[in-house]
Amino acid sequence: MNRSVIVIGAGIGGLSAGCFARINGIGTKVFEMGTGPGGLCTAWKRNGYVFDGSIHHLAGTEEGSAPNDLWKALGAFPADVVYSDELVTIKDAEGRSLRVFFDADLLTQELKRIAPEDGQMIDAYVDFSREFEHLDFTEMGFWKWSDWPSRLVKMIRVVKRGGASMSEYAKRFHNPVLRRFFPTFQYNWTDIPVIAHLVIFAGCRQKRYGWYPGGSLAFSSAIARRLTALGGEIHYRSEVEKILVKGGRAVGVRLKSGESHYADAVISNATEYATMVKFLDGQYMDETQKAWFDHPVDAMRMGLNLSFGVNRDLSAEPPSLTLFAERPFEIAGVWRDCVTVQNHSFDPSMAPKGKSSLKVHYDTHYSYWEQLANHPERYREEKERIASTTLDQLEAFYPGIRGEIEAIDVATPLTTERFTGNGRGYGDPSVMNSKQMLRSMLHKPLAVSGLRSCYLIGQSVGGAGILGCASMGRNAVKALCKERGWKYQR
Ligand SMILES: Cc1cc2nc3c(=O)[nH]c(=O)nc-3n(C[C@H](O)[C@H](O)[C@H](O)COP(=O)(O)OP(=O)(O)OC[C@H]3O[C@@H](n4cnc5c(N)ncnc54)[C@H](O)[C@@H]3O)c2cc1C
């Protein structure tokens, strides 16, 4: 029996769905509008420097774990994952510095060095972090039935204990420096629950998260190679415009070029908005989707990414830095007090020898850039101004750096949208209802109600990070096999 599926988009979710379809003997064609694999999980080159668009922490690096098995099945796991000793080093303009070590004892010492009066609270925080060493909510989709009872009890306990946001939690410390630094520990996301921080933090301590050598594009390219080795086809520069429907079932796609392609099912890794509104003409939307699409989230975490190629060896510097400025500065209409820097010089493939690739990201608002885009000259000037303001901040900590810059790239939310289709409000868990949140945590694809053989996967439907999206891709194939009565092998 010939069985076939069309996958829209070669993001991590789409590549994973394609691989698992092939593993299960299903003929697979992936149509990707861009020129390469990865979607958001990508990188680009400028003047010999590699600028990375995604991975800070790749989940699933623990040998022998179910997530690691998934990566191995996808051909994306090397032996030489890079692990850091610390989450971030925070510095301020007065010369104070704090290293947020993963190791619990080193961390305790370091926090007590900076805030001796907060000994008890520091012990409580470090002790709380230990609770997450064997409890990772983001891996719920991999839990076995036998894991659930004990982990659920643990989960309820930690949620009760740690509902506070990073900013709220910081108020429990008395020391003014720690109160200022603490909210920025996790990517400077001051409003996330402290438990969301601790899941990643303790996971890094346990080496469940790491850095893939070569970064995001090397990672997604490895999966794309596996897909083609398994006999799947990836068609780049092939933008999908419509999902074709017959007898209440998705039966294919029509490309922008006018070509039509047919299969037994369609899995879409494009956004929920694009799939429901554009590809399916809004015919299958439910009330939640309608409300969501009418009022999309404007705030975009890490929506503004600046990359700098620096003619200086910064490999002795920490991989991640938060630098508090002497005085507030304005970026994209918002006053900021610090910059967060990813220093990729620990990976020699990211820059020419003796040089360094840096990334600075800011949260931003889609509408700010959307309005600017009406005035192309102002849009371009704003990008230049933001790069210059950011360099002023870096200059305060690394004197002379401005003169060593050899490449600059500023990617706004509109840049990301142009290259990956992910626009306003993509995948923001803060606006999910409880049903969506549960589906997201279990890595379940979204089935289109009223339409058979059509599944949505990826970040915009709740795929949490790279691992969540890949797992959702696999689960879409599983759901499809179940629906069609096809044997699912893995
Ligand atoms: C700055 C940043 C840092 C991040 N850091 C991390 C991290 O440290 N760890 C982590 O786990 N995750 C991280 N993420 C998140 C992670 O990168 C994403 O969640 C994940 O890559 C999304 O995958 P996806 O399956 O949703 O596919 P997407 O990346 O959304 O890709 C969708 C693909 O579909 C294609 N497409 C869209 N429309 C069409 C169409 N009409 N026709 C054909 N093709 C189409 C797009 O071109 C794209 O290639 C980060 C994200 C960002 C932006």
The ligand as a MOL file (V3000), in Angstrom:
LIG
                    3D

  0  0  0     0  0            999 V3000
M  V30 BEGIN CTAB
M  V30 COUNTS 53 58 0 0 0
M  V30 BEGIN ATOM
M  V30 1 C 16.1590 34.1200 19.4740 0
M  V30 2 C 15.6370 32.7350 19.7370 0
M  V30 3 C 16.3030 31.9290 20.6410 0
M  V30 4 C 15.8490 30.6250 20.8870 0
M  V30 5 N 16.5450 29.8280 21.7490 0
M  V30 6 C 16.1320 28.5560 21.9360 0
M  V30 7 C 16.8620 27.6750 22.7840 0
M  V30 8 O 17.8760 28.0430 23.3580 0
M  V30 9 N 16.4040 26.4050 22.9420 0
M  V30 10 C 15.2700 25.9600 22.3300 0
M  V30 11 O 14.8950 24.7960 22.5190 0
M  V30 12 N 14.5540 26.7680 21.5330 0
M  V30 13 C 14.9570 28.0440 21.3230 0
M  V30 14 N 14.2400 28.8700 20.5010 0
M  V30 15 C 12.9760 28.3780 19.9360 0
M  V30 16 C 13.1750 27.4420 18.7450 0
M  V30 17 O 14.1280 27.9520 17.8480 0
M  V30 18 C 11.8280 27.3070 18.0430 0
M  V30 19 O 10.8280 26.9870 18.9960 0
M  V30 20 C 11.8180 26.1970 17.0040 0
M  V30 21 O 12.9580 26.2680 16.1890 0
M  V30 22 C 10.5410 26.3610 16.1840 0
M  V30 23 O 10.3900 25.2610 15.3130 0
M  V30 24 P 9.0580 25.0070 14.5060 0
M  V30 25 O 8.9080 23.5460 14.3490 0
M  V30 26 O 7.9500 25.7640 15.1270 0
M  V30 27 O 9.3550 25.5840 13.0690 0
M  V30 28 P 9.6390 27.0820 12.5740 0
M  V30 29 O 10.9670 27.4750 13.0420 0
M  V30 30 O 8.4940 27.9780 12.8900 0
M  V30 31 O 9.7240 26.8560 11.0240 0
M  V30 32 C 8.5840 26.8490 10.2030 0
M  V30 33 C 9.0470 26.6500 8.7720 0
M  V30 34 O 7.9120 26.6780 7.9130 0
M  V30 35 C 8.2430 27.4310 6.7700 0
M  V30 36 N 7.0180 27.9750 6.1890 0
M  V30 37 C 6.1750 28.8790 6.7370 0
M  V30 38 N 5.1680 29.1680 5.8990 0
M  V30 39 C 5.3750 28.4050 4.7880 0
M  V30 40 C 4.6810 28.2700 3.5640 0
M  V30 41 N 3.5760 28.9760 3.2860 0
M  V30 42 N 5.1580 27.3920 2.6380 0
M  V30 43 C 6.2850 26.6770 2.8790 0
M  V30 44 N 6.9940 26.8050 4.0220 0
M  V30 45 C 6.5420 27.6470 4.9690 0
M  V30 46 C 9.1680 28.5120 7.2840 0
M  V30 47 O 9.9460 29.0790 6.2590 0
M  V30 48 C 9.9840 27.7410 8.3090 0
M  V30 49 O 11.1300 27.1710 7.7300 0
M  V30 50 C 14.6820 30.1620 20.2310 0
M  V30 51 C 14.0100 30.9820 19.3250 0
M  V30 52 C 14.4750 32.2490 19.0680 0
M  V30 53 C 13.7500 33.1040 18.0720 0
M  V30 END ATOM
M  V30 BEGIN BOND
M  V30 1 1 1 2
M  V30 2 1 2 3
M  V30 3 2 2 52
M  V30 4 2 3 4
M  V30 5 1 4 5
M  V30 6 1 4 50
M  V30 7 2 5 6
M  V30 8 1 6 7
M  V30 9 1 6 13
M  V30 10 2 7 8
M  V30 11 1 7 9
M  V30 12 1 9 10
M  V30 13 2 10 11
M  V30 14 1 10 12
M  V30 15 2 12 13
M  V30 16 1 13 14
M  V30 17 1 14 15
M  V30 18 1 14 50
M  V30 19 1 15 16
M  V30 20 1 16 17
M  V30 21 1 16 18
M  V30 22 1 18 19
M  V30 23 1 18 20
M  V30 24 1 20 21
M  V30 25 1 20 22
M  V30 26 1 22 23
M  V30 27 1 23 24
M  V30 28 2 24 25
M  V30 29 1 24 26
M  V30 30 1 24 27
M  V30 31 1 27 28
M  V30 32 2 28 29
M  V30 33 1 28 30
M  V30 34 1 28 31
M  V30 35 1 31 32
M  V30 36 1 32 33
M  V30 37 1 33 34
M  V30 38 1 33 48
M  V30 39 1 34 35
M  V30 40 1 35 36
M  V30 41 1 35 46
M  V30 42 1 36 37
M  V30 43 1 36 45
M  V30 44 2 37 38
M  V30 45 1 38 39
M  V30 46 1 39 40
M  V30 47 2 39 45
M  V30 48 1 40 41
M  V30 49 2 40 42
M  V30 50 1 42 43
M  V30 51 2 43 44
M  V30 52 1 44 45
M  V30 53 1 46 47
M  V30 54 1 46 48
M  V30 55 1 48 49
M  V30 56 2 50 51
M  V30 57 1 51 52
M  V30 58 1 52 53
M  V30 END BOND
M  V30 END CTAB
M  END
